[in-house]
Amino acid sequence: MSLLTHRRKAAAAAVALATLAITCGQASAADAGKVLWTPSTSKGASSFAAVQCAAGNFGVVKDSVKGSVWRAFQAAGEERCETLSPDLKEGDTFYLGWSSKVDVKDTNSRYVFQLKCSPSTDTANHPIEIDIVNGRVRLQEWDTAHVSHSLWTAQTANNTWHSYALKIRLGRTDGTIDFWFDGVKQTFTTGSGTFKGTTWDGDRNYLKWGSYHESTGDATNTFTSPVMATTLEAATAGS
C-alpha cells in the first residue's frame, strides 16, 4: 500500500469517527429531553403559581443530603400546606420527577402529591394522588365518579428519602399512568405497568405538592424541586 493511499484511508476513517461522534452527540441530546417546568429554590415561593399554607410554613431549607429543598409544614389542626403549579392541558403527555421525605406525627393520611381538578364537586376531584399513612405510601387514581382505585403501595418511614417519577397522559377516561419508585418501574395492582383511566376532569387541572388532609398532629413534607419534562431522564436528573 502506498503512503498516499494509507493517508487517504486514515483521513476517511477520521471523518467517519467524527461524523459518528456528532451523530451520537445529537442523539444523546435528543434522548435527554426538554424540561417543561420546574420551580427554582433560588427564587423562592414565587416559583409556584400559588402557595396554600399558613404564613411562614412554606419555604426553602438546606438538607444535608439534597441541598436546597422545599419544606411544607402542616401544623396540627390545619387542613393543608401545599403549592400549586403548573396548569395542565388535556391530551398532553409528560414526565414528572422529584424526591421527598415526610414526617407525620399522627395516624391520619396525608396527600403529598395531587393532580388536582376544578371544580372539586361532581368531578374526580384529584384524579391522581400519592398519600402516606401509618408507614405506607400509596398511589391512587380517582375516576369521574370520585371513586378511588388503589394502584400501588409500599412501606416507608418518617424522614426517609424516596424518589418518585410519573409518566402521565391526560384524559378523562382514556388517560394513562406509569410510575417509578426509587428509580424502579412499578407494576400496579392490575398486573400491568401502565394504568388506563381518569387522569383529567373538570375545567382546570394542575399539580400540587405538600401535605393535605385533616390533621391532629404536625406533618412536614420536604421535597426537591419537581421537574416536568418530555423524557424520564430529564424529569429525574435532579432528584
C-alpha positions as CSV (number, residue, x, y, z in Angstrom):
1,M,0.0,0.0,0.0
2,S,1.4,3.4,-1.0
3,L,1.9,6.1,1.7
4,L,-0.7,8.3,-0.2
5,T,-3.4,5.5,-0.1
6,H,-2.7,4.9,3.6
7,R,-3.1,8.6,4.4
8,R,-6.4,8.8,2.4
9,K,-7.8,5.8,4.3
10,A,-6.8,7.2,7.6
11,A,-8.4,10.5,6.7
12,A,-11.6,8.8,5.7
13,A,-11.7,6.8,9.0
14,A,-11.2,10.0,11.0
15,V,-14.1,11.7,9.1
16,A,-16.3,8.7,9.8
17,L,-15.4,8.7,13.5
18,A,-16.1,12.4,13.7
19,T,-19.5,12.0,12.0
20,L,-20.4,9.1,14.3
21,A,-19.4,11.3,17.4
22,I,-21.5,14.2,16.2
23,T,-24.5,11.9,15.4
24,C,-24.3,10.2,18.8
25,G,-24.0,13.5,20.5
26,Q,-27.1,14.8,18.7
27,A,-29.0,11.6,19.6
28,S,-27.9,11.8,23.2
29,A,-29.1,15.4,23.4
30,A,-32.4,14.4,21.9
31,D,-32.8,11.5,24.3
32,A,-32.1,13.8,27.2
33,G,-35.4,15.5,26.6
34,K,-36.6,19.0,27.4
35,V,-37.6,20.5,30.8
36,L,-41.1,21.9,30.5
37,W,-41.4,23.4,34.0
38,T,-39.5,23.4,37.4
39,P,-39.6,25.8,40.3
40,S,-36.3,27.4,41.5
41,T,-35.3,27.3,45.1
42,S,-33.1,30.4,44.5
43,K,-36.3,32.4,43.5
44,G,-38.3,31.0,46.4
45,A,-42.1,30.5,46.7
46,S,-42.8,32.9,43.8
47,S,-41.7,30.0,41.5
48,F,-45.1,28.5,42.1
49,A,-48.4,29.9,40.9
50,A,-49.8,29.8,44.5
51,V,-48.9,28.6,48.0
52,Q,-51.8,27.4,50.1
53,C,-50.2,27.4,53.5
54,A,-50.2,29.3,56.8
55,A,-47.8,32.2,56.7
56,G,-44.2,31.2,57.3
57,N,-44.8,27.5,57.0
58,F,-43.6,27.0,53.4
59,G,-40.1,27.9,52.1
60,V,-36.6,26.7,51.2
61,V,-34.3,24.9,53.6
62,K,-30.9,23.2,53.4
63,D,-30.9,19.4,53.6
64,S,-27.7,17.5,54.3
65,V,-28.5,15.0,51.6
66,K,-30.3,17.0,48.9
67,G,-29.1,20.6,49.4
68,S,-31.6,23.4,48.8
69,V,-35.1,21.9,49.0
70,W,-38.7,22.9,49.7
71,R,-40.3,22.4,53.1
72,A,-44.1,22.3,53.6
73,F,-45.1,22.3,57.3
74,Q,-48.7,21.5,58.1
75,A,-49.3,22.3,61.7
76,A,-51.8,20.2,63.8
77,G,-55.4,21.2,63.1
78,E,-54.6,22.8,59.8
79,E,-56.0,21.2,56.6
80,R,-53.2,21.8,54.2
81,C,-49.8,23.3,53.3
82,E,-49.5,22.9,49.6
83,T,-48.0,24.5,46.5
84,L,-49.8,24.8,43.1
85,S,-48.2,24.8,39.6
86,P,-48.4,24.4,36.7
87,D,-51.8,24.3,34.9
88,L,-52.2,21.3,32.5
89,K,-53.7,20.7,29.1
90,E,-56.0,17.8,28.3
91,G,-54.4,15.3,25.9
92,D,-50.8,16.2,26.9
93,T,-48.2,13.6,27.9
94,F,-45.3,14.4,30.2
95,Y,-43.0,13.0,32.9
96,L,-42.7,14.2,36.5
97,G,-39.8,13.6,38.8
98,W,-38.9,14.6,42.4
99,S,-37.7,13.2,45.8
100,S,-39.5,13.6,49.1
101,K,-39.2,12.8,52.8
102,V,-42.2,13.1,55.1
103,D,-42.6,13.3,58.8
104,V,-46.1,12.7,60.0
105,K,-46.9,12.9,63.8
106,D,-50.4,11.4,63.8
107,T,-52.2,8.4,62.2
108,N,-54.1,10.5,59.7
109,S,-53.4,10.1,56.0
110,R,-51.6,12.9,54.1
111,Y,-51.7,13.6,50.4
112,V,-48.1,14.5,49.5
113,F,-48.9,14.9,45.7
114,Q,-52.0,15.6,43.8
115,L,-53.0,16.1,40.2
116,K,-56.0,18.3,41.1
117,C,-59.0,19.3,39.0
118,S,-61.5,22.1,39.4
119,P,-64.3,22.2,40.3
120,S,-63.9,19.8,43.2
121,T,-67.5,18.7,43.2
122,D,-69.1,16.4,40.6
123,T,-65.6,15.5,39.3
124,A,-62.8,13.2,40.1
125,N,-61.5,16.0,42.3
126,H,-57.9,14.7,42.4
127,P,-57.5,12.1,39.5
128,I,-54.0,11.1,40.7
129,E,-52.7,11.3,44.2
130,I,-49.9,9.9,46.4
131,D,-50.7,9.6,50.1
132,I,-48.9,8.4,53.2
133,V,-50.4,6.8,56.3
134,N,-49.1,4.6,59.1
135,G,-45.8,3.7,57.4
136,R,-47.3,3.1,54.0
137,V,-47.0,5.2,50.8
138,R,-49.8,4.7,48.2
139,L,-50.6,5.8,44.7
140,Q,-54.3,6.1,43.8
141,E,-56.4,7.1,40.8
142,W,-59.9,8.6,41.3
143,D,-62.4,8.2,38.5
144,T,-65.1,10.6,37.3
145,A,-67.5,9.4,40.0
146,H,-64.9,10.2,42.6
147,V,-64.3,6.5,43.4
148,S,-60.7,5.6,44.3
149,H,-58.6,2.9,42.8
150,S,-55.5,1.9,44.7
151,L,-52.8,1.2,42.2
152,W,-49.7,0.6,44.3
153,T,-48.4,0.7,47.8
154,A,-45.1,0.2,49.7
155,Q,-43.6,0.6,53.1
156,T,-42.0,3.8,54.2
157,A,-40.8,5.5,57.4
158,N,-40.7,9.1,58.7
159,N,-37.7,11.1,57.4
160,T,-36.8,8.7,54.7
161,W,-36.0,10.0,51.3
162,H,-37.7,8.4,48.3
163,S,-37.7,9.3,44.6
164,Y,-40.9,9.4,42.6
165,A,-41.4,9.6,38.8
166,L,-44.6,9.5,36.8
167,K,-45.4,9.4,33.1
168,I,-48.9,10.8,32.7
169,R,-51.2,11.2,29.7
170,L,-54.1,13.4,30.4
171,G,-57.5,12.1,29.5
172,R,-60.9,12.0,31.2
173,T,-61.5,8.2,30.7
174,D,-58.5,7.2,28.5
175,G,-55.6,8.8,30.4
176,T,-52.6,6.7,31.4
177,I,-50.2,6.4,34.3
178,D,-46.7,4.8,34.6
179,F,-44.8,5.0,37.9
180,W,-41.3,4.7,39.2
181,F,-40.4,4.4,42.9
182,D,-36.8,4.8,44.0
183,G,-35.7,4.5,40.3
184,V,-37.6,1.2,39.7
185,K,-40.6,0.9,37.3
186,Q,-43.5,-0.4,39.3
187,T,-46.3,-2.9,38.5
188,F,-49.8,-1.9,39.5
189,T,-52.4,-3.9,41.4
190,T,-53.9,-4.5,37.9
191,G,-50.9,-6.6,37.0
192,S,-49.8,-4.0,34.4
193,G,-47.1,-1.4,34.3
194,T,-49.5,1.1,32.7
195,F,-52.9,2.1,34.1
196,K,-55.6,3.4,31.8
197,G,-58.4,5.5,33.3
198,T,-59.1,9.0,34.6
199,T,-56.2,11.4,34.7
200,W,-58.2,14.6,33.9
201,D,-61.6,16.0,34.8
202,G,-63.4,19.3,35.2
203,D,-62.4,22.6,33.6
204,R,-58.9,23.2,35.0
205,N,-56.2,20.7,36.1
206,Y,-52.9,21.4,37.9
207,L,-50.3,19.9,40.2
208,K,-49.8,20.2,43.9
209,W,-47.0,19.1,46.3
210,G,-47.0,19.4,50.1
211,S,-49.2,18.0,52.9
212,Y,-53.0,17.8,52.8
213,H,-55.8,16.3,54.9
214,E,-57.4,16.7,58.3
215,S,-54.7,16.6,61.0
216,T,-54.4,16.1,64.7
217,G,-50.6,16.2,64.6
218,D,-47.9,18.1,62.7
219,A,-46.7,16.9,59.3
220,T,-43.8,18.0,57.2
221,N,-43.1,17.2,53.6
222,T,-39.6,18.1,52.4
223,F,-39.1,17.7,48.7
224,T,-36.7,18.5,45.8
225,S,-37.8,20.8,43.0
226,P,-40.3,18.8,40.9
227,V,-39.4,18.6,37.2
228,M,-41.9,18.3,34.4
229,A,-40.2,17.1,31.2
230,T,-40.5,15.3,27.9
231,T,-38.5,12.3,29.0
232,L,-38.0,10.3,32.1
233,E,-34.2,11.1,32.1
234,A,-34.8,14.8,32.1
235,A,-37.5,14.6,34.7
236,T,-35.4,12.6,37.2
237,A,-31.9,14.1,36.5
238,G,-32.1,16.3,39.6
239,S,-34.0,14.1,42.0
